[in-house]
């Protein structure tokens, strides 16, 4: 029987990830009620950071072998550039691994430079892993189709050396492009949506949709203030924030949230939780903070949005908790559509706020009389090569979808980004939704 010491490093990293994951399950089951809330949420986030790093270690070993070990066996090892290159690769990997820990130790009103550098390296790490894997797969396919001979000639060695060089060059180019794209202000996308049974007096009602701002290590007060200025310039009747506003505790990042107090939509500003709000384990404090800025959380509840022209004309605006609250067993929270739509009859138009597109799908299966669902979560994939995964994992990916005869779903690509300050194949967006009566 093989002992743990005899396992290759990749296998050891996989075992470590499994152990951390198992400890997360145990702590959720047995420690949640025994520890005070502050200790519990710190432990949970530490475990998540350790789990991510254990998984990343498998990729990091491959990166090191591809970009350093490969050249240590060639004439390049004697070059004066080889030692600085080894140091650069090591620092790159160290920064990428440290990114998850910035959520615990480096969150403030404005992002720290270290956090921005660490998450940039994490984004580059994901791109580099993808290209190393893809080019390696292409190389293996070529050898198989060409019928690899017994001798490994100079041509094969050159191709092996070219693979990491090409992967690094592509990574650098895409990283720069992604950083520049994410640094631009969100685009304003105006979308007209016909809403069945919307009163004629509410025709052309303007709803501004925000999602996935992710205040935390790489998004701070300056970016949020810019978003608020853009929203105010649109003069919406209603503003809605459909989750993942934050990645940190309310007390720590309160100064960065202050610009939200300037939102003054005449028919109100509303908020529903995303999965990241539950990762902070600080939802109650966030609700209180948002209320102090005159932003109403819809915690499995609804409000009547009354026409300014007639008190008899209204539609039902409802919001559900994110489905991750059930997974995390977050006390008092979890998606409860029946409660959220209490007193919302099919005689009036119904608009639902639900962070995840899968929640939108479940809601429409249970209540097909919902007219419009506003979601986020996917980020439009945020960056290559994660776009493909986000596309296949979500029933609605990004943009406007028609479901049945009288129902629409709109999925925001996100107003900022999570952690990694990059966007490739997607664009941050503030959505201006114009409701049209039939």
C-alpha positions as CSV (number, residue, x, y, z in Angstrom):
1,X,0.0,0.0,0.0
2,X,1.4,3.4,-1.0
3,X,2.0,5.8,1.9
4,X,1.2,9.5,1.9
5,X,4.9,10.3,1.6
6,X,5.2,8.3,-1.6
7,X,2.4,10.2,-3.3
8,X,3.3,12.7,-6.0
9,X,3.0,16.4,-5.0
10,X,-0.2,16.8,-7.1
11,X,-1.9,13.9,-5.3
12,X,-0.8,15.3,-1.9
13,X,-2.4,18.7,-2.8
14,X,-5.6,16.9,-3.9
15,X,-5.7,15.0,-0.5
16,X,-5.2,18.4,1.3
17,X,-8.1,19.9,-0.6
18,X,-10.3,17.0,0.3
19,X,-9.4,17.3,4.0
20,X,-10.1,21.0,4.0
21,X,-13.4,20.4,2.2
22,X,-14.4,17.7,4.8
23,X,-13.5,20.1,7.6
24,X,-15.8,22.7,6.1
25,X,-18.7,20.2,6.1
26,X,-18.0,19.2,9.7
27,X,-17.7,22.8,10.9
28,X,-21.0,23.7,9.2
29,X,-22.7,20.8,10.8
30,X,-21.2,20.8,14.3
31,X,-19.6,24.2,15.0
32,X,-22.1,26.7,13.6
33,X,-24.1,26.8,16.8
34,X,-21.2,26.4,19.2
35,X,-19.1,29.4,18.0
36,X,-19.9,33.1,18.2
37,X,-20.9,34.5,14.8
38,X,-17.7,36.5,14.3
39,X,-15.4,33.5,14.9
40,X,-17.6,31.3,12.9
41,X,-17.6,33.5,9.8
42,X,-13.9,34.0,10.0
43,X,-13.3,30.3,10.2
44,X,-15.6,29.6,7.3
45,X,-13.8,32.1,5.1
46,X,-10.4,30.8,6.2
47,X,-11.4,27.3,5.2
48,X,-12.6,28.5,1.8
49,X,-9.2,30.2,1.2
50,X,-7.3,27.1,2.2
51,X,-9.5,24.9,0.0
52,X,-8.9,27.2,-3.0
53,X,-5.2,27.2,-2.4
54,X,-5.0,23.5,-2.0
55,X,-6.7,23.1,-5.4
56,X,-4.5,25.8,-6.9
57,X,-1.3,24.0,-5.7
58,X,-2.0,21.3,-8.3
59,X,-1.9,23.9,-11.1
60,X,1.0,25.8,-9.6
61,X,3.2,22.6,-9.7
62,X,2.3,22.2,-13.4
63,X,3.1,25.9,-14.0
64,X,6.5,25.6,-12.3
65,X,7.5,22.4,-14.2
66,X,6.4,23.9,-17.5
67,X,8.0,27.3,-17.1
68,X,11.0,26.6,-15.0
69,X,11.9,22.9,-14.7
70,X,11.6,22.4,-18.5
71,X,14.3,25.1,-19.1
72,X,16.6,24.0,-16.2
73,X,17.5,21.0,-18.4
74,X,18.5,23.1,-21.4
75,X,21.2,25.6,-22.2
76,X,18.8,28.4,-21.0
77,X,19.6,27.4,-17.4
78,X,23.1,28.9,-17.8
79,X,21.7,32.2,-19.0
80,X,22.0,35.2,-16.6
81,X,18.2,35.7,-17.1
82,X,17.2,32.3,-15.7
83,X,17.5,33.1,-12.0
84,X,15.5,36.3,-12.2
85,X,12.9,34.3,-14.3
86,X,12.7,31.7,-11.5
87,X,12.2,34.4,-8.9
88,X,9.5,36.1,-11.1
89,X,7.6,32.8,-11.6
90,X,7.8,32.1,-7.8
91,X,6.5,35.6,-6.9
92,X,3.7,35.3,-9.5
93,X,2.5,32.1,-8.0
94,X,2.9,33.4,-4.5
95,X,0.8,36.4,-5.3
96,X,-1.9,34.4,-7.0
97,X,-2.1,32.1,-3.9
98,X,-2.3,35.0,-1.5
99,X,-5.3,36.6,-3.3
100,X,-7.9,34.7,-1.3
101,X,-6.4,35.7,2.0
102,X,-6.8,39.4,1.2
103,X,-10.5,38.9,1.9
104,X,-9.5,38.2,5.5
105,X,-6.8,40.8,6.1
106,X,-6.8,43.5,3.4
107,X,-10.2,45.1,2.9
108,X,-10.6,48.8,3.4
109,X,-12.3,51.9,1.9
110,X,-10.1,51.7,-1.1
111,X,-8.2,48.7,-2.5
112,X,-4.7,48.0,-1.4
113,X,-2.1,47.8,-4.2
114,X,-1.1,44.3,-2.9
115,X,-4.7,43.1,-3.3
116,X,-4.9,44.4,-6.9
117,X,-1.6,42.8,-7.7
118,X,-2.6,39.5,-6.1
119,X,-5.9,39.2,-7.9
120,X,-4.3,40.3,-11.2
121,X,-1.9,37.4,-10.8
122,X,-4.8,35.1,-10.0
123,X,-6.5,36.1,-13.3
124,X,-3.3,35.6,-15.2
125,X,-2.8,32.3,-13.4
126,X,-6.2,31.0,-14.7
127,X,-5.4,32.1,-18.3
128,X,-1.9,30.5,-18.1
129,X,-3.2,27.2,-16.8
130,X,-5.8,27.1,-19.6
131,X,-3.2,27.7,-22.3
132,X,-0.7,25.3,-20.9
133,X,-3.4,22.6,-20.8
134,X,-4.7,23.4,-24.3
135,X,-1.3,23.6,-25.9
136,X,-0.2,20.4,-24.1
137,X,-3.4,18.7,-25.4
138,X,-2.7,19.9,-28.9
139,X,0.9,18.6,-28.7
140,X,-0.3,15.2,-27.5
141,X,-2.8,15.0,-30.3
142,X,-0.2,15.9,-32.9
143,X,2.2,13.2,-31.6
144,X,-0.6,10.7,-31.7
145,X,-1.7,11.6,-35.2
146,X,1.8,11.9,-36.6
147,X,2.8,8.5,-35.1
148,X,5.5,9.4,-32.6
149,X,8.8,7.6,-33.3
150,X,11.1,6.1,-30.8
151,X,13.6,8.9,-31.1
152,X,12.9,12.3,-29.5
153,X,14.7,14.6,-31.9
154,X,15.6,18.3,-31.7
155,X,12.3,19.3,-33.3
156,X,10.4,17.7,-30.4
157,X,12.6,19.4,-27.8
158,X,12.0,22.8,-29.5
159,X,8.2,22.2,-29.6
160,X,8.3,21.3,-25.9
161,X,10.2,24.6,-25.1
162,X,7.9,26.7,-27.3
163,X,4.7,25.6,-25.5
164,X,5.4,27.5,-22.2
165,X,6.8,30.5,-24.1
166,X,3.7,30.8,-26.3
167,X,1.4,30.2,-23.2
168,X,3.2,33.0,-21.3
169,X,3.0,35.5,-24.2
170,X,-0.7,34.8,-24.7
171,X,-1.3,35.2,-21.0
172,X,0.5,38.6,-20.8
173,X,-1.4,40.0,-23.8
174,X,-4.8,38.8,-22.5
175,X,-4.1,40.0,-19.0
176,X,-3.3,43.5,-20.3
177,X,-6.4,43.6,-22.5
178,X,-8.5,42.3,-19.6
179,X,-7.2,44.9,-17.1
180,X,-7.9,47.7,-19.6
181,X,-11.4,46.5,-20.3
182,X,-12.3,46.2,-16.6
183,X,-10.9,49.7,-15.9
184,X,-13.4,51.3,-18.1
185,X,-16.7,52.6,-16.6
186,X,-19.6,50.2,-17.0
187,X,-21.5,50.6,-20.2
188,X,-25.2,51.7,-19.9
189,X,-27.4,49.2,-21.7
190,X,-31.0,50.3,-22.3
191,X,-33.5,47.5,-22.7
192,X,-37.3,47.7,-23.4
193,X,-39.4,44.9,-21.8
194,X,-43.1,44.5,-22.4
195,X,-44.7,43.6,-19.1
196,X,-48.1,41.9,-19.2
197,X,-50.8,43.6,-17.1
198,X,-48.6,46.6,-16.4
199,X,-51.0,49.6,-16.0
200,X,-50.9,52.1,-18.8
201,X,-50.1,54.9,-16.3
202,X,-46.8,53.1,-15.6
203,X,-45.8,52.8,-19.2
204,X,-42.1,53.7,-19.8
205,X,-41.3,53.2,-16.1
206,X,-37.6,53.2,-15.7
207,X,-35.8,50.6,-13.6
208,X,-32.0,50.7,-13.2
209,X,-30.5,47.3,-12.5
210,X,-27.3,46.9,-10.6
211,X,-25.6,43.5,-9.8
212,X,-22.4,42.0,-8.6
213,X,-20.5,45.1,-7.5
214,X,-18.4,43.1,-5.1
215,X,-17.2,45.8,-2.7
216,X,-14.1,44.2,-1.2
217,X,-10.4,43.8,-1.9
218,X,-10.4,45.3,-5.4
219,X,-13.5,47.4,-5.5
220,X,-13.8,50.4,-3.2
221,X,-15.5,53.7,-2.6
222,X,-14.2,55.5,-5.7
223,X,-15.7,52.9,-8.1
224,X,-19.0,52.8,-6.2
225,X,-19.2,56.6,-6.3
226,X,-18.8,56.5,-10.1
227,X,-21.6,53.9,-10.4
228,X,-23.9,56.0,-8.2
229,X,-23.2,59.1,-10.4
230,X,-24.0,57.2,-13.5
231,X,-27.2,55.8,-12.0
232,X,-28.4,59.3,-10.9
233,X,-27.7,60.7,-14.4
234,X,-30.2,58.1,-15.7
235,X,-32.9,59.4,-13.4
236,X,-34.6,56.0,-12.7
237,X,-38.0,55.6,-11.1
238,X,-36.7,52.5,-9.3
239,X,-33.2,51.2,-8.6
240,X,-32.7,47.5,-7.8
241,X,-29.5,45.8,-6.6
242,X,-29.8,42.0,-7.2
243,X,-27.1,40.6,-5.0
244,X,-23.3,40.3,-4.5
245,X,-23.0,43.9,-3.4
246,X,-20.1,43.0,-1.1
247,X,-17.4,40.5,-0.2
248,X,-16.8,41.8,3.3
249,X,-18.3,42.6,6.6
250,X,-20.4,45.7,7.0
251,X,-18.4,47.2,9.8
252,X,-15.1,46.8,8.0
253,X,-16.2,48.3,4.7
254,X,-18.8,50.8,5.8
255,X,-17.0,53.9,4.6
256,X,-16.9,52.5,1.1
257,X,-20.7,52.0,1.0
258,X,-21.5,55.7,1.8
259,X,-22.1,56.7,-1.9
260,X,-25.2,54.4,-1.9
261,X,-26.9,57.0,0.4
262,X,-27.0,59.4,-2.7
263,X,-29.4,57.1,-4.6
264,X,-32.8,58.8,-4.5
265,X,-35.1,57.0,-7.0
266,X,-38.6,58.4,-6.3
267,X,-40.2,54.9,-6.2
268,X,-37.5,53.4,-4.0
269,X,-34.2,51.5,-4.1
270,X,-34.4,47.7,-3.3
271,X,-31.9,45.0,-2.6
272,X,-31.8,41.2,-2.5
273,X,-29.0,39.0,-1.3
274,X,-26.5,37.2,-3.5
275,X,-24.4,34.2,-2.6
276,X,-21.4,36.4,-1.6
277,X,-23.5,38.1,1.1
278,X,-23.8,34.8,2.8
279,X,-20.1,34.1,2.5
280,X,-19.6,37.1,4.6
281,X,-22.0,35.7,7.2
282,X,-22.9,39.2,8.1
283,X,-26.3,39.6,6.3
284,X,-28.2,41.1,9.3
285,X,-25.7,43.9,9.7
286,X,-25.8,44.6,5.9
287,X,-29.5,44.9,6.0
288,X,-29.3,47.5,8.8
289,X,-26.6,49.4,7.0
290,X,-28.6,49.5,3.7
291,X,-31.7,50.6,5.6
292,X,-29.7,53.5,7.0
293,X,-29.2,54.6,3.3
294,X,-32.9,54.3,2.6
295,X,-32.4,51.0,0.6
296,X,-34.9,48.4,1.4
297,X,-33.9,44.7,1.5
298,X,-36.5,42.4,0.1
299,X,-36.0,39.4,2.4
300,X,-38.5,36.9,0.8
301,X,-41.0,39.7,0.7
302,X,-42.7,42.2,-1.7
303,X,-43.8,45.7,-2.0
304,X,-46.5,47.4,-4.1
305,X,-45.0,49.9,-6.6
306,X,-47.8,52.4,-7.0
307,X,-48.2,54.6,-10.1
308,X,-47.5,58.3,-9.3
309,X,-50.6,59.1,-11.4
310,X,-53.1,56.7,-9.8
311,X,-53.2,55.0,-6.5
312,X,-55.2,52.2,-8.1
313,X,-52.5,51.3,-10.5
314,X,-49.6,49.2,-9.2
315,X,-47.5,46.1,-9.7
316,X,-45.8,43.7,-7.3
317,X,-42.1,43.9,-6.8
318,X,-40.8,40.9,-4.9
319,X,-37.4,39.6,-3.9
320,X,-36.1,36.2,-2.7
321,X,-33.0,35.3,-0.7
322,X,-30.2,33.7,-2.6
323,X,-30.3,29.9,-2.8
324,X,-26.8,29.6,-1.3
325,X,-28.4,30.5,2.1
326,X,-29.9,27.0,2.1
327,X,-26.6,25.3,1.2
328,X,-24.8,27.2,3.9
329,X,-27.7,26.6,6.4
330,X,-27.8,30.3,7.1
331,X,-30.3,30.7,9.9
332,X,-33.5,32.5,9.0
333,X,-32.6,32.8,5.3
334,X,-33.2,30.8,2.1
335,X,-35.3,31.1,-1.0
336,X,-39.0,31.1,-0.1
337,X,-41.0,32.0,-3.1
338,X,-44.4,31.5,-1.5
339,X,-43.5,34.0,1.2
340,X,-42.0,36.4,-1.2
341,X,-45.1,36.4,-3.4
342,X,-47.7,36.5,-0.7
343,X,-50.6,38.7,-1.8
344,X,-49.1,39.0,-5.3
345,X,-51.9,37.8,-7.5
346,X,-51.9,37.2,-11.2
347,X,-54.3,40.1,-11.6
348,X,-51.4,42.5,-11.3
349,X,-48.0,42.4,-13.0
350,X,-45.2,40.7,-10.9
351,X,-41.5,41.6,-11.1
352,X,-39.2,39.3,-9.2
353,X,-35.6,40.0,-8.0
354,X,-33.6,36.8,-7.7
355,X,-29.8,36.8,-7.8
356,X,-29.0,33.5,-9.5
357,X,-30.5,32.5,-12.9
358,X,-31.2,29.0,-11.5
359,X,-33.4,30.6,-8.9
360,X,-35.2,32.5,-11.7
361,X,-35.8,29.1,-13.4
362,X,-37.2,27.5,-10.3
363,X,-39.4,30.5,-9.6
364,X,-41.0,30.4,-13.1
365,X,-41.6,26.7,-12.7
366,X,-43.5,27.3,-9.5
367,X,-45.2,30.6,-10.5
368,X,-45.4,30.9,-14.3
369,X,-47.5,34.1,-13.8
370,X,-44.4,36.0,-12.9
371,X,-43.9,38.6,-15.7
372,X,-40.3,39.6,-15.3
373,X,-37.3,38.3,-13.3
374,X,-34.1,40.3,-12.8
375,X,-31.0,38.4,-12.0
376,X,-27.2,38.6,-12.1
377,X,-24.5,36.2,-10.7
378,X,-23.0,35.0,-14.0
379,X,-20.8,38.2,-14.7
380,X,-21.2,37.1,-18.3
381,X,-18.4,34.8,-17.4
382,X,-16.3,37.8,-16.5
383,X,-13.1,36.6,-18.2
384,X,-11.8,34.0,-20.6
385,X,-11.8,31.0,-20.2
386,X,-14.4,31.1,-17.4
387,X,-17.1,32.3,-19.8
388,X,-17.8,28.8,-21.1
389,X,-18.3,27.4,-17.6
390,X,-20.7,30.2,-16.7
391,X,-22.6,29.7,-19.9
392,X,-23.2,25.9,-19.4
393,X,-23.8,26.1,-15.6
394,X,-26.7,28.7,-15.8
395,X,-30.1,28.3,-17.5
396,X,-29.9,32.0,-18.5
397,X,-26.5,33.4,-19.2
398,X,-26.6,37.1,-19.9
399,X,-29.1,39.5,-21.5
400,X,-32.9,39.2,-22.2
401,X,-34.7,35.9,-22.5
402,X,-38.4,35.3,-23.3
403,X,-40.0,32.4,-21.4
404,X,-43.5,31.4,-22.5
405,X,-46.0,33.9,-23.7
406,X,-45.8,36.7,-21.1
407,X,-42.6,36.3,-19.1
408,X,-39.1,37.7,-19.5
409,X,-35.8,37.1,-17.7
410,X,-33.0,39.6,-17.7
411,X,-29.5,38.6,-16.5
412,X,-27.1,41.4,-15.8
413,X,-23.4,40.7,-16.7
414,X,-22.5,42.5,-13.5
415,X,-21.7,46.2,-12.7
416,X,-18.2,45.5,-11.5
417,X,-16.3,42.3,-11.1
418,X,-15.4,39.7,-8.4
419,X,-11.8,40.0,-7.1
420,X,-9.9,39.7,-10.4
421,X,-9.9,43.3,-11.9
422,X,-10.2,41.9,-15.4
423,X,-12.9,41.3,-18.1
424,X,-12.4,39.3,-21.2
425,X,-15.3,38.5,-23.5
426,X,-17.7,40.5,-21.2
427,X,-18.3,44.1,-20.2
428,X,-19.5,45.6,-16.9
429,X,-23.0,47.0,-17.2
430,X,-25.5,49.3,-15.7
431,X,-28.9,48.2,-17.1
432,X,-31.6,50.7,-17.8
433,X,-34.8,48.7,-18.1
434,X,-37.9,50.4,-19.6
435,X,-41.1,48.7,-18.7
436,X,-43.7,48.8,-21.5
437,X,-47.4,48.3,-20.8
438,X,-49.2,46.1,-23.4
